[in-house]
Amino acid sequence: MQLLLLHLDDALELQPDFVRACTLAGACHHVDKRSGSAIRLWGRQRMLAELGRDIARSLPPRSRGPQLAFMGSGDFHHVTALLLDAALERRPVSTTLVHFDNHPDWVNFEDGMHCGSWVNSALSNPNVERVVTIGVCSHDLRNPERKGANLGWLRQGKLELYPYEHPPSRVKADYGNGPSYRQDKGALHWNSISAIGEDNFIDRILSRIGTEAVYVTVDKDVLAADDAVTNWDQGRMRLPYLMALISEIGSRHRIIGADVIGDYSVPSYAGGFTTRLLKQAEIFIDQPRLRQAADAVRNINSAANHALLEVLAESMG
């Protein structure tokens, strides 16, 4: 396994104990805060392609094993699409993407990728058989069509979404029924983890992964606030349960790559005046204000990263 730290913001630098442990474990470091500021929240295809090439150059020559990346704020979740494509270039096999997140990241976005749109790019890779999104509790599932959600993936069976808990979602179109939902009277009724039961859900999720190969991406905003401090609203999953799910998946499937995001960092943007203004307006509307002291943020996020590093390293071999 190749361990990679992507320093696109200062989130990891604020956790020196975790960075030290990763360095001792042989981690590669890719520092590119200029690109990070330019693509935070969203980025154009040219900038993202350049970042993907730069990341590849930072790895050891002929690095063929699975890669585990930690990369700071959830504002960079669209970088997962780059890491997934690279993993599938190294090992082009039919793969299931297992996506832990408090947000579905399924909106349509033109001329680039948004941290809330990257699932569309992942599903455009011909080697990705299905995306299974786990843990959503956010308002994104309320009237999702009005918020730009690409729900066609549900109908096609390419996407399954299992909220931790959530009321029915009103929709206009007919999406029929699927493994993760049923449609009744203009609403999608989700098969949530809380309704299925945590123990029963482990069996459910294992039954929905139809490929030997799996890529795992973890946005720590899927976790309750006691287990992570992020830039976004957070879900209700607890860290031990997330680790149990990863461990069970890794014991039955080959994890060909993984990444972890969701550490809080102060937003910093580059680009033109209009771009910076739009991004600042988005976080003002969508992101809650941080109410915790810096030491508490560091300690909570570092502890979660140590735990996730341990379970993912063991699961990836």
C-alpha positions as CSV (number, residue, x, y, z in Angstrom):
1,M,0.0,0.0,0.0
2,Q,1.2,3.5,-0.9
3,L,0.3,6.2,1.6
4,L,-0.2,9.7,0.2
5,L,-0.8,13.0,2.0
6,L,-2.2,15.7,-0.3
7,H,-1.6,19.1,1.2
8,L,-4.1,21.2,-0.7
9,D,-4.9,23.2,2.4
10,D,-3.6,23.4,5.9
11,A,-5.8,20.8,7.5
12,L,-3.2,18.1,7.8
13,E,-0.5,20.5,8.9
14,L,-2.7,21.3,11.9
15,Q,-2.3,17.6,12.9
16,P,1.5,17.2,13.4
17,D,1.2,13.9,15.3
18,F,-0.8,12.3,12.5
19,V,1.5,13.7,9.8
20,R,4.6,12.4,11.7
21,A,3.1,9.0,12.0
22,C,2.3,8.9,8.3
23,T,5.8,10.1,7.4
24,L,7.4,7.3,9.6
25,A,5.1,4.9,7.7
26,G,6.7,6.0,4.4
27,A,4.0,8.4,3.2
28,C,4.6,10.5,0.1
29,H,3.7,14.2,0.5
30,H,2.3,16.3,-2.3
31,V,2.1,20.0,-1.4
32,D,0.1,22.2,-3.8
33,K,-1.8,24.8,-1.9
34,R,-1.9,27.1,-5.0
35,S,-3.9,24.5,-6.9
36,G,-5.8,23.8,-3.7
37,S,-7.0,27.4,-3.5
38,A,-7.9,27.4,-7.2
39,I,-10.0,24.2,-7.1
40,R,-11.5,24.4,-3.6
41,L,-15.3,23.8,-3.9
42,W,-15.0,23.5,-7.6
43,G,-12.4,23.5,-10.4
44,R,-12.3,23.6,-14.2
45,Q,-11.2,20.5,-16.1
46,R,-7.9,21.9,-17.2
47,M,-6.8,22.7,-13.6
48,L,-8.0,19.3,-12.3
49,A,-6.2,17.5,-15.1
50,E,-3.0,19.3,-14.2
51,L,-3.4,18.5,-10.6
52,G,-3.9,14.8,-11.4
53,R,-0.7,14.7,-13.4
54,D,1.2,16.5,-10.6
55,I,0.0,14.0,-8.1
56,A,1.0,11.1,-10.3
57,R,4.5,12.6,-10.6
58,S,4.9,12.8,-6.8
59,L,4.5,9.0,-6.4
60,P,7.4,6.6,-6.5
61,P,8.2,5.3,-10.0
62,R,6.4,2.1,-11.0
63,S,4.1,2.4,-8.0
64,R,1.6,-0.4,-8.7
65,G,0.0,-1.2,-5.3
66,P,-3.2,0.3,-3.9
67,Q,-3.0,3.9,-2.8
68,L,-4.5,5.5,0.4
69,A,-4.7,9.2,0.4
70,F,-5.6,11.7,3.1
71,M,-6.4,15.1,1.6
72,G,-7.8,17.7,4.0
73,S,-11.2,19.4,3.7
74,G,-14.3,17.9,2.2
75,D,-14.2,20.9,-0.1
76,F,-11.8,18.8,-2.2
77,H,-14.0,15.7,-2.6
78,H,-13.9,16.1,-6.4
79,V,-10.2,15.1,-6.3
80,T,-11.5,11.6,-5.5
81,A,-12.5,11.3,-9.1
82,L,-8.9,11.9,-10.1
83,L,-7.6,9.3,-7.6
84,L,-10.2,6.8,-8.7
85,D,-9.3,7.2,-12.4
86,A,-5.6,6.8,-11.6
87,A,-6.3,3.6,-9.5
88,L,-8.3,2.2,-12.5
89,E,-5.5,3.1,-14.9
90,R,-3.1,1.1,-12.7
91,R,-5.5,-1.8,-12.4
92,P,-8.4,-1.6,-15.0
93,V,-10.9,-4.0,-13.4
94,S,-14.7,-3.8,-12.8
95,T,-15.0,-1.9,-9.5
96,T,-17.6,-0.7,-7.0
97,L,-17.1,2.7,-5.5
98,V,-18.2,2.7,-1.8
99,H,-18.9,6.3,-0.8
100,F,-19.3,7.3,2.9
101,D,-20.7,10.8,3.1
102,N,-23.3,13.1,4.6
103,H,-24.0,14.4,1.1
104,P,-24.8,12.5,-2.1
105,D,-22.4,14.6,-4.3
106,W,-24.6,13.9,-7.4
107,V,-25.5,17.3,-8.7
108,N,-25.0,18.3,-12.4
109,F,-22.2,20.8,-12.9
110,E,-20.9,22.2,-16.2
111,D,-17.3,22.6,-17.4
112,G,-15.5,21.1,-14.5
113,M,-16.2,19.4,-11.2
114,H,-17.7,20.5,-7.9
115,C,-17.2,18.7,-4.6
116,G,-20.9,18.0,-4.8
117,S,-20.9,16.8,-8.4
118,W,-18.0,14.4,-8.7
119,V,-20.1,11.1,-8.5
120,N,-21.2,11.9,-12.0
121,S,-17.6,11.8,-13.2
122,A,-16.9,8.6,-11.2
123,L,-19.8,6.9,-12.9
124,S,-18.6,7.9,-16.3
125,N,-15.6,5.7,-15.9
126,P,-16.4,2.5,-17.8
127,N,-14.7,0.3,-15.1
128,V,-17.1,1.6,-12.3
129,E,-20.0,-0.8,-12.1
130,R,-21.8,1.0,-9.3
131,V,-21.5,3.7,-6.7
132,V,-23.0,2.8,-3.3
133,T,-23.4,6.0,-1.1
134,I,-23.8,5.4,2.6
135,G,-24.7,7.6,5.6
136,V,-26.4,10.7,4.1
137,C,-28.6,12.6,6.6
138,S,-28.4,16.1,4.9
139,H,-31.1,18.3,3.4
140,D,-29.7,17.4,-0.1
141,L,-32.3,14.6,-0.1
142,R,-35.2,17.0,0.4
143,N,-36.7,17.7,-3.1
144,P,-33.4,16.6,-4.7
145,E,-34.5,17.4,-8.3
146,R,-34.8,21.1,-7.4
147,K,-31.2,21.0,-6.2
148,G,-29.8,19.7,-9.4
149,A,-29.5,16.0,-8.5
150,N,-28.8,13.6,-11.3
151,L,-31.3,11.0,-10.2
152,G,-31.2,9.1,-13.5
153,W,-28.3,7.0,-12.0
154,L,-30.8,5.6,-9.5
155,R,-33.2,4.4,-12.2
156,Q,-30.3,2.9,-14.2
157,G,-29.1,0.9,-11.1
158,K,-25.7,2.6,-11.3
159,L,-26.2,4.4,-8.0
160,E,-27.6,3.1,-4.7
161,L,-28.0,5.4,-1.7
162,Y,-28.5,4.3,1.9
163,P,-29.1,7.3,4.2
164,Y,-28.3,6.8,7.9
165,E,-31.8,8.2,8.5
166,H,-34.0,10.4,6.4
167,P,-37.7,11.1,5.7
168,P,-39.1,10.5,2.2
169,S,-37.8,12.7,-0.6
170,R,-40.4,14.4,-2.9
171,V,-39.7,14.0,-6.6
172,K,-41.6,14.8,-9.8
173,A,-40.4,12.1,-12.2
174,D,-41.1,8.3,-12.1
175,Y,-38.0,6.5,-10.9
176,G,-39.7,3.2,-10.2
177,N,-38.3,1.1,-7.3
178,G,-34.7,0.1,-6.5
179,P,-32.7,-1.8,-3.9
180,S,-32.1,1.3,-1.9
181,Y,-35.5,3.0,-2.2
182,R,-39.1,2.6,-3.3
183,Q,-41.2,5.2,-4.9
184,D,-44.8,5.8,-3.6
185,K,-47.1,8.8,-4.2
186,G,-44.4,11.1,-5.7
187,A,-41.8,10.4,-3.0
188,L,-38.7,8.2,-2.7
189,H,-38.8,6.2,0.5
190,W,-35.2,5.4,1.4
191,N,-34.0,2.1,2.9
192,S,-32.0,3.8,5.7
193,I,-29.5,2.3,8.0
194,S,-31.5,3.2,11.1
195,A,-34.6,1.4,9.7
196,I,-32.6,-1.7,8.6
197,G,-30.5,-1.8,11.8
198,E,-26.8,-1.3,11.9
199,D,-26.0,-5.0,12.2
200,N,-28.4,-6.0,9.5
201,F,-27.1,-3.2,7.2
202,I,-23.6,-4.8,7.2
203,D,-25.1,-7.9,5.5
204,R,-27.1,-5.6,3.2
205,I,-24.2,-3.6,2.0
206,L,-22.0,-6.7,1.4
207,S,-24.8,-8.1,-0.8
208,R,-24.9,-5.0,-2.9
209,I,-21.2,-5.1,-3.9
210,G,-21.0,-7.2,-7.0
211,T,-17.4,-6.8,-7.9
212,E,-14.2,-8.2,-6.3
213,A,-12.5,-4.8,-6.5
214,V,-13.7,-1.9,-4.4
215,Y,-12.6,1.8,-4.1
216,V,-13.5,3.4,-0.7
217,T,-13.9,7.1,-0.2
218,V,-14.7,8.5,3.3
219,D,-15.9,12.1,3.8
220,K,-15.7,12.5,7.6
221,D,-18.8,14.7,7.6
222,V,-20.7,11.3,7.6
223,L,-19.7,11.1,11.2
224,A,-21.4,12.6,14.3
225,A,-19.8,15.9,15.6
226,D,-18.1,14.1,18.5
227,D,-16.0,12.1,16.0
228,A,-15.0,14.7,13.4
229,V,-15.0,18.5,12.8
230,T,-15.6,19.4,9.2
231,N,-16.5,22.4,7.0
232,W,-20.0,21.0,6.4
233,D,-23.1,19.9,8.3
234,Q,-22.5,16.4,9.7
235,G,-24.3,13.1,9.9
236,R,-25.1,10.6,12.7
237,M,-22.7,7.7,12.0
238,R,-20.2,6.9,14.8
239,L,-16.6,6.2,14.1
240,P,-16.5,2.6,15.4
241,Y,-19.4,1.6,13.1
242,L,-17.7,3.3,10.1
243,M,-14.6,1.3,10.9
244,A,-16.6,-1.9,11.2
245,L,-18.1,-1.4,7.8
246,I,-14.7,-0.8,6.2
247,S,-13.3,-3.8,7.9
248,E,-16.1,-6.1,6.7
249,I,-15.8,-4.8,3.2
250,G,-12.0,-5.2,3.2
251,S,-12.3,-8.8,4.5
252,R,-14.4,-9.8,1.5
253,H,-13.2,-7.6,-1.3
254,R,-10.0,-6.3,-2.7
255,I,-9.7,-2.5,-2.0
256,I,-7.7,-1.1,-4.9
257,G,-7.6,2.4,-3.6
258,A,-9.0,4.7,-0.9
259,D,-9.1,8.2,0.3
260,V,-10.2,10.1,3.4
261,I,-11.3,13.8,3.5
262,G,-13.3,16.0,5.8
263,D,-10.9,17.7,8.1
264,Y,-11.8,21.3,8.9
265,S,-9.7,24.1,7.4
266,V,-10.2,27.8,6.9
267,P,-11.4,28.3,3.3
268,S,-8.9,30.1,1.0
269,Y,-9.7,30.8,-2.7
270,A,-7.8,31.8,-5.8
271,G,-9.1,32.9,-9.1
272,G,-11.0,35.9,-10.5
273,F,-13.1,38.2,-8.5
274,T,-16.4,36.6,-9.6
275,T,-15.2,33.1,-8.9
276,R,-14.0,34.0,-5.4
277,L,-17.3,35.9,-4.7
278,L,-19.4,32.9,-5.8
279,K,-17.4,30.5,-3.7
280,Q,-17.6,32.7,-0.6
281,A,-21.4,33.1,-1.1
282,E,-21.7,29.3,-1.4
283,I,-20.0,28.6,1.9
284,F,-21.9,31.5,3.6
285,I,-25.1,29.8,2.6
286,D,-24.2,26.1,2.9
287,Q,-21.5,25.7,5.5
288,P,-22.1,26.2,9.3
289,R,-19.8,28.4,11.3
290,L,-17.1,26.7,13.4
291,R,-17.8,26.9,17.1
292,Q,-15.0,24.8,18.6
293,A,-11.5,25.7,19.8
294,A,-8.5,24.9,17.5
295,D,-7.1,22.4,20.0
296,A,-10.4,20.5,20.1
297,V,-10.6,20.4,16.3
298,R,-7.1,19.1,16.0
299,N,-7.5,16.4,18.6
300,I,-10.8,15.1,17.3
301,N,-9.7,15.0,13.7
302,S,-6.3,13.6,14.4
303,A,-7.8,10.8,16.5
304,A,-10.2,9.9,13.7
305,N,-7.5,9.9,11.1
306,H,-5.3,7.6,13.1
307,A,-8.2,5.2,13.5
308,L,-9.1,5.3,9.8
309,L,-5.4,4.9,8.8
310,E,-5.2,1.8,10.9
311,V,-8.4,0.1,9.6
312,L,-7.8,1.0,6.0
313,A,-4.1,0.0,6.0
314,E,-5.1,-3.4,7.5
315,S,-8.0,-3.8,5.0
316,M,-5.8,-2.9,2.0
317,G,-3.0,-5.2,3.0
